[in-house]
Amino acid sequence: MTNALDRVVADLARHGVTGAVRELPDDVPTAAAAAAHLGCDVGAIANSLIFDADGAPLLVLTSGAHRVDTKRVAALVGAAEVRRADADFVYAATGQRIGGVAPVGHPAPVRTVVDTWLGKHDQVWAAGGLAHTVFPTTMEELARITGGTVADVGD
């Protein structure tokens, strides 16, 4: 595998995901940009946010319409502190750059929490490893392929 996209595609196939990764003509590094390009509600965008949870990476897959409450997430995962990770921390944990972080395709498994708000949509879109790639999925599939815990991550 030569890049983040290749790793994501291979990991999705390994997990039996049937939704194909789609390459978009432009980067869509925000939920609003992705929703506008895909013609869907911003809440149907599954943001992949990497946090630093007491020094360990934590992936929170949250609805583009929902803000993460880091104190709530810290309590959920038993961490003293959960804070947004910087670009270097994100890349080290995922092998992917901010704006295109996928739920899978990382060098090692990353502990994951999946936002219940994603369940409000029959289909959601997640990043495919690069800022111009996405794939269709569901909240349930995201939990299955990441081994994530489904929880309410916002206030």
Summary of the structure (lengths in Angstrom):
residues: 155
radius of gyration: 14.0
end to end distance: 39.3
largest distance: 41.2
contacts: 536
relative contact order: 0.25
helix: 33%
strand: 25%
